[in-house]
Amino acid sequence: MAFRYMICFCKSKLDEPFVRFLFRQLIEAVAAIHGNGLVHCDIKPSNILLTGAGRLVLLDFGLAKCVLEAKKTASSQPIWSGTPGYMAPEQFTLCGNTEATDLYSVGATMCECLTSGSAFPDTGVDASLVKLFDKGRRRSGNVQGLEAIARSLLHQDPGARPSIEQLRRSF
């Protein structure tokens, strides 16, 4: 079952222990991708499959890039690519894709699972561009647990997002 369908059919937020179980697996999948020198560039619920055995599988590597290539060609990209509601702010400025870009998408996906809604409610391009100028207004408030982790991944500054190692310790 794809994450997208799971979220839509539940029509309510998923319980925290289940989200923790799923995202532990997603963090490991992303770590494996990054460990092989790639960035996925399009992590979102519809690209995540949950098997009947409860194993998470990350799908659709159509936009994946070699990390070195993604950093080297960042300024020459003619257009951005990805799914606007899950794209990191730096993707809209053509700064390229890095490991932190994938982690932003993990955070947006996690927020959706925990709140039954998008981190940025309107996933259209115009609303996604708001992320470029959002200094945390949408992410303010007293959040704890997994939601705090998810929202830390949505930091506008890629360098301020938690690393894979920090995430592993959080789960």
C-alpha positions as protocol buffer text, in pm:
chain_id: "A"
residue {
  index: 1
  type: MET
  ca { x: 0 y: 0 z: 0 }
}
residue {
  index: 2
  type: ALA
  ca { x: 139 y: 342 z: -92 }
}
residue {
  index: 3
  type: PHE
  ca { x: 172 y: 601 z: 185 }
}
residue {
  index: 4
  type: ARG
  ca { x: -49 y: 841 z: -10 }
}
residue {
  index: 5
  type: TYR
  ca { x: -341 y: 598 z: 4 }
}
residue {
  index: 6
  type: MET
  ca { x: -278 y: 515 z: 368 }
}
residue {
  index: 7
  type: ILE
  ca { x: -294 y: 883 z: 462 }
}
residue {
  index: 8
  type: CYS
  ca { x: -603 y: 949 z: 248 }
}
residue {
  index: 9
  type: PHE
  ca { x: -795 y: 646 z: 373 }
}
residue {
  index: 10
  type: CYS
  ca { x: -718 y: 713 z: 739 }
}
residue {
  index: 11
  type: LYS
  ca { x: -855 y: 1069 z: 717 }
}
residue {
  index: 12
  type: SER
  ca { x: -691 y: 1129 z: 1050 }
}
residue {
  index: 13
  type: LYS
  ca { x: -337 y: 1142 z: 1174 }
}
residue {
  index: 14
  type: LEU
  ca { x: -151 y: 816 z: 1208 }
}
residue {
  index: 15
  type: ASP
  ca { x: -60 y: 714 z: 1562 }
}
residue {
  index: 16
  type: GLU
  ca { x: 288 y: 809 z: 1678 }
}
residue {
  index: 17
  type: PRO
  ca { x: 428 y: 456 z: 1742 }
}
residue {
  index: 18
  type: PHE
  ca { x: 331 y: 353 z: 1388 }
}
residue {
  index: 19
  type: VAL
  ca { x: 482 y: 671 z: 1239 }
}
residue {
  index: 20
  type: ARG
  ca { x: 800 y: 610 z: 1441 }
}
residue {
  index: 21
  type: PHE
  ca { x: 815 y: 252 z: 1303 }
}
residue {
  index: 22
  type: LEU
  ca { x: 774 y: 375 z: 946 }
}
residue {
  index: 23
  type: PHE
  ca { x: 1013 y: 667 z: 966 }
}
residue {
  index: 24
  type: ARG
  ca { x: 1286 y: 461 z: 1127 }
}
residue {
  index: 25
  type: GLN
  ca { x: 1277 y: 259 z: 806 }
}
residue {
  index: 26
  type: LEU
  ca { x: 1258 y: 568 z: 584 }
}
residue {
  index: 27
  type: ILE
  ca { x: 1560 y: 725 z: 756 }
}
residue {
  index: 28
  type: GLU
  ca { x: 1758 y: 405 z: 694 }
}
residue {
  index: 29
  type: ALA
  ca { x: 1649 y: 396 z: 328 }
}
residue {
  index: 30
  type: VAL
  ca { x: 1756 y: 759 z: 279 }
}
residue {
  index: 31
  type: ALA
  ca { x: 2085 y: 689 z: 459 }
}
residue {
  index: 32
  type: ALA
  ca { x: 2151 y: 398 z: 221 }
}
residue {
  index: 33
  type: ILE
  ca { x: 2079 y: 616 z: -82 }
}
residue {
  index: 34
  type: HIS
  ca { x: 2305 y: 894 z: 45 }
}
residue {
  index: 35
  type: GLY
  ca { x: 2571 y: 639 z: 141 }
}
residue {
  index: 36
  type: ASN
  ca { x: 2582 y: 535 z: -223 }
}
residue {
  index: 37
  type: GLY
  ca { x: 2640 y: 892 z: -338 }
}
residue {
  index: 38
  type: LEU
  ca { x: 2284 y: 966 z: -454 }
}
residue {
  index: 39
  type: VAL
  ca { x: 2008 y: 1207 z: -363 }
}
residue {
  index: 40
  type: HIS
  ca { x: 1650 y: 1094 z: -435 }
}
residue {
  index: 41
  type: CYS
  ca { x: 1507 y: 1443 z: -509 }
}
residue {
  index: 42
  type: ASP
  ca { x: 1140 y: 1342 z: -488 }
}
residue {
  index: 43
  type: ILE
  ca { x: 1061 y: 1181 z: -153 }
}
residue {
  index: 44
  type: LYS
  ca { x: 686 y: 1202 z: -94 }
}
residue {
  index: 45
  type: PRO
  ca { x: 408 y: 972 z: 28 }
}
residue {
  index: 46
  type: SER
  ca { x: 321 y: 839 z: -318 }
}
residue {
  index: 47
  type: ASN
  ca { x: 685 y: 730 z: -366 }
}
residue {
  index: 48
  type: ILE
  ca { x: 683 y: 523 z: -48 }
}
residue {
  index: 49
  type: LEU
  ca { x: 538 y: 173 z: -46 }
}
residue {
  index: 50
  type: LEU
  ca { x: 452 y: -28 z: 261 }
}
residue {
  index: 51
  type: THR
  ca { x: 457 y: -400 z: 192 }
}
residue {
  index: 52
  type: GLY
  ca { x: 215 y: -645 z: 350 }
}
residue {
  index: 53
  type: ALA
  ca { x: 500 y: -753 z: 578 }
}
residue {
  index: 54
  type: GLY
  ca { x: 538 y: -397 z: 706 }
}
residue {
  index: 55
  type: ARG
  ca { x: 856 y: -322 z: 514 }
}
residue {
  index: 56
  type: LEU
  ca { x: 895 y: 28 z: 376 }
}
residue {
  index: 57
  type: VAL
  ca { x: 1023 y: 63 z: 19 }
}
residue {
  index: 58
  type: LEU
  ca { x: 1126 y: 393 z: -139 }
}
residue {
  index: 59
  type: LEU
  ca { x: 1024 y: 409 z: -506 }
}
residue {
  index: 60
  type: ASP
  ca { x: 1070 y: 625 z: -816 }
}
residue {
  index: 61
  type: PHE
  ca { x: 1431 y: 721 z: -867 }
}
residue {
  index: 62
  type: GLY
  ca { x: 1349 y: 911 z: -1186 }
}
residue {
  index: 63
  type: LEU
  ca { x: 1479 y: 1241 z: -1048 }
}
residue {
  index: 64
  type: ALA
  ca { x: 1766 y: 1091 z: -845 }
}
residue {
  index: 65
  type: LYS
  ca { x: 2109 y: 1239 z: -899 }
}
residue {
  index: 66
  type: CYS
  ca { x: 2466 y: 1170 z: -803 }
}
residue {
  index: 67
  type: VAL
  ca { x: 2545 y: 1403 z: -510 }
}
residue {
  index: 68
  type: LEU
  ca { x: 2855 y: 1544 z: -682 }
}
residue {
  index: 69
  type: GLU
  ca { x: 2662 y: 1604 z: -1004 }
}
residue {
  index: 70
  type: ALA
  ca { x: 2370 y: 1763 z: -820 }
}
residue {
  index: 71
  type: LYS
  ca { x: 2601 y: 2009 z: -643 }
}
residue {
  index: 72
  type: LYS
  ca { x: 2817 y: 2079 z: -950 }
}
residue {
  index: 73
  type: THR
  ca { x: 2528 y: 2146 z: -1190 }
}
residue {
  index: 74
  type: ALA
  ca { x: 2304 y: 2329 z: -946 }
}
residue {
  index: 75
  type: SER
  ca { x: 2337 y: 2676 z: -1097 }
}
residue {
  index: 76
  type: SER
  ca { x: 2300 y: 2553 z: -1456 }
}
residue {
  index: 77
  type: GLN
  ca { x: 1966 y: 2377 z: -1405 }
}
residue {
  index: 78
  type: PRO
  ca { x: 1717 y: 2544 z: -1638 }
}
residue {
  index: 79
  type: ILE
  ca { x: 1412 y: 2452 z: -1428 }
}
residue {
  index: 80
  type: TRP
  ca { x: 1345 y: 2295 z: -1092 }
}
residue {
  index: 81
  type: SER
  ca { x: 1195 y: 1953 z: -1065 }
}
residue {
  index: 82
  type: GLY
  ca { x: 1016 y: 1763 z: -794 }
}
residue {
  index: 83
  type: THR
  ca { x: 678 y: 1777 z: -626 }
}
residue {
  index: 84
  type: PRO
  ca { x: 616 y: 2133 z: -497 }
}
residue {
  index: 85
  type: GLY
  ca { x: 452 y: 2039 z: -167 }
}
residue {
  index: 86
  type: TYR
  ca { x: 755 y: 1830 z: -70 }
}
residue {
  index: 87
  type: MET
  ca { x: 1035 y: 2035 z: -226 }
}
residue {
  index: 88
  type: ALA
  ca { x: 1284 y: 2215 z: -5 }
}
residue {
  index: 89
  type: PRO
  ca { x: 1312 y: 2594 z: -44 }
}
residue {
  index: 90
  type: GLU
  ca { x: 1657 y: 2565 z: -200 }
}
residue {
  index: 91
  type: GLN
  ca { x: 1515 y: 2359 z: -485 }
}
residue {
  index: 92
  type: PHE
  ca { x: 1308 y: 2658 z: -593 }
}
residue {
  index: 93
  type: THR
  ca { x: 1616 y: 2880 z: -607 }
}
residue {
  index: 94
  type: LEU
  ca { x: 1802 y: 2632 z: -827 }
}
residue {
  index: 95
  type: CYS
  ca { x: 2070 y: 2581 z: -562 }
}
residue {
  index: 96
  type: GLY
  ca { x: 2068 y: 2212 z: -635 }
}
residue {
  index: 97
  type: ASN
  ca { x: 1981 y: 1900 z: -445 }
}
residue {
  index: 98
  type: THR
  ca { x: 2176 y: 1778 z: -145 }
}
residue {
  index: 99
  type: GLU
  ca { x: 2123 y: 1527 z: 130 }
}
residue {
  index: 100
  type: ALA
  ca { x: 1950 y: 1806 z: 327 }
}
residue {
  index: 101
  type: THR
  ca { x: 1703 y: 1849 z: 41 }
}
residue {
  index: 102
  type: ASP
  ca { x: 1592 y: 1487 z: 80 }
}
residue {
  index: 103
  type: LEU
  ca { x: 1562 y: 1533 z: 456 }
}
residue {
  index: 104
  type: TYR
  ca { x: 1329 y: 1830 z: 405 }
}
residue {
  index: 105
  type: SER
  ca { x: 1104 y: 1602 z: 199 }
}
residue {
  index: 106
  type: VAL
  ca { x: 1116 y: 1340 z: 476 }
}
residue {
  index: 107
  type: GLY
  ca { x: 1001 y: 1611 z: 719 }
}
residue {
  index: 108
  type: ALA
  ca { x: 715 y: 1722 z: 495 }
}
residue {
  index: 109
  type: THR
  ca { x: 604 y: 1359 z: 458 }
}
residue {
  index: 110
  type: MET
  ca { x: 630 y: 1299 z: 833 }
}
residue {
  index: 111
  type: CYS
  ca { x: 423 y: 1612 z: 908 }
}
residue {
  index: 112
  type: GLU
  ca { x: 154 y: 1484 z: 676 }
}
residue {
  index: 113
  type: CYS
  ca { x: 143 y: 1149 z: 857 }
}
residue {
  index: 114
  type: LEU
  ca { x: 131 y: 1309 z: 1201 }
}
residue {
  index: 115
  type: THR
  ca { x: -123 y: 1581 z: 1129 }
}
residue {
  index: 116
  type: SER
  ca { x: -328 y: 1432 z: 842 }
}
residue {
  index: 117
  type: GLY
  ca { x: -250 y: 1745 z: 645 }
}
residue {
  index: 118
  type: SER
  ca { x: 31 y: 1897 z: 445 }
}
residue {
  index: 119
  type: ALA
  ca { x: 306 y: 2091 z: 619 }
}
residue {
  index: 120
  type: PHE
  ca { x: 205 y: 2367 z: 377 }
}
residue {
  index: 121
  type: PRO
  ca { x: -169 y: 2321 z: 320 }
}
residue {
  index: 122
  type: ASP
  ca { x: -184 y: 2435 z: -43 }
}
residue {
  index: 123
  type: THR
  ca { x: 64 y: 2222 z: -234 }
}
residue {
  index: 124
  type: GLY
  ca { x: 42 y: 2435 z: -547 }
}
residue {
  index: 125
  type: VAL
  ca { x: 349 y: 2608 z: -683 }
}
residue {
  index: 126
  type: ASP
  ca { x: 247 y: 2953 z: -557 }
}
residue {
  index: 127
  type: ALA
  ca { x: 195 y: 2828 z: -203 }
}
residue {
  index: 128
  type: SER
  ca { x: 518 y: 2631 z: -217 }
}
residue {
  index: 129
  type: LEU
  ca { x: 709 y: 2943 z: -312 }
}
residue {
  index: 130
  type: VAL
  ca { x: 597 y: 3087 z: 22 }
}
residue {
  index: 131
  type: LYS
  ca { x: 853 y: 2848 z: 172 }
}
residue {
  index: 132
  type: LEU
  ca { x: 1129 y: 3069 z: 31 }
}
residue {
  index: 133
  type: PHE
  ca { x: 1024 y: 3353 z: 256 }
}
residue {
  index: 134
  type: ASP
  ca { x: 878 y: 3160 z: 549 }
}
residue {
  index: 135
  type: LYS
  ca { x: 1094 y: 3225 z: 853 }
}
residue {
  index: 136
  type: GLY
  ca { x: 914 y: 2972 z: 1070 }
}
residue {
  index: 137
  type: ARG
  ca { x: 577 y: 3140 z: 1108 }
}
residue {
  index: 138
  type: ARG
  ca { x: 390 y: 2824 z: 1005 }
}
residue {
  index: 139
  type: ARG
  ca { x: 607 y: 2606 z: 1224 }
}
residue {
  index: 140
  type: SER
  ca { x: 579 y: 2803 z: 1545 }
}
residue {
  index: 141
  type: GLY
  ca { x: 406 y: 2680 z: 1855 }
}
residue {
  index: 142
  type: ASN
  ca { x: 481 y: 2423 z: 2118 }
}
residue {
  index: 143
  type: VAL
  ca { x: 530 y: 2091 z: 1941 }
}
residue {
  index: 144
  type: GLN
  ca { x: 695 y: 1787 z: 2091 }
}
residue {
  index: 145
  type: GLY
  ca { x: 800 y: 1438 z: 2000 }
}
residue {
  index: 146
  type: LEU
  ca { x: 793 y: 1331 z: 1639 }
}
residue {
  index: 147
  type: GLU
  ca { x: 618 y: 1647 z: 1524 }
}
residue {
  index: 148
  type: ALA
  ca { x: 907 y: 1854 z: 1662 }
}
residue {
  index: 149
  type: ILE
  ca { x: 1151 y: 1632 z: 1471 }
}
residue {
  index: 150
  type: ALA
  ca { x: 946 y: 1662 z: 1153 }
}
residue {
  index: 151
  type: ARG
  ca { x: 926 y: 2039 z: 1180 }
}
residue {
  index: 152
  type: SER
  ca { x: 1301 y: 2066 z: 1244 }
}
residue {
  index: 153
  type: LEU
  ca { x: 1350 y: 1899 z: 906 }
}
residue {
  index: 154
  type: LEU
  ca { x: 1145 y: 2181 z: 748 }
}
residue {
  index: 155
  type: HIS
  ca { x: 1399 y: 2446 z: 846 }
}
residue {
  index: 156
  type: GLN
  ca { x: 1456 y: 2693 z: 566 }
}
residue {
  index: 157
  type: ASP
  ca { x: 1834 y: 2672 z: 607 }
}
residue {
  index: 158
  type: PRO
  ca { x: 1957 y: 2331 z: 486 }
}
residue {
  index: 159
  type: GLY
  ca { x: 2251 y: 2347 z: 727 }
}
residue {
  index: 160
  type: ALA
  ca { x: 2014 y: 2378 z: 1023 }
}
residue {
  index: 161
  type: ARG
  ca { x: 1827 y: 2056 z: 947 }
}
residue {
  index: 162
  type: PRO
  ca { x: 1916 y: 1750 z: 1155 }
}
residue {
  index: 163
  type: SER
  ca { x: 2160 y: 1504 z: 1001 }
}
residue {
  index: 164
  type: ILE
  ca { x: 2086 y: 1138 z: 938 }
}
residue {
  index: 165
  type: GLU
  ca { x: 2289 y: 1052 z: 1249 }
}
residue {
  index: 166
  type: GLN
  ca { x: 2089 y: 1293 z: 1464 }
}
residue {
  index: 167
  type: LEU
  ca { x: 1767 y: 1146 z: 1326 }
}
residue {
  index: 168
  type: ARG
  ca { x: 1883 y: 793 z: 1401 }
}
residue {
  index: 169
  type: ARG
  ca { x: 1937 y: 892 z: 1764 }
}
residue {
  index: 170
  type: SER
  ca { x: 1589 y: 1048 z: 1774 }
}
residue {
  index: 171
  type: PHE
  ca { x: 1417 y: 729 z: 1667 }
}
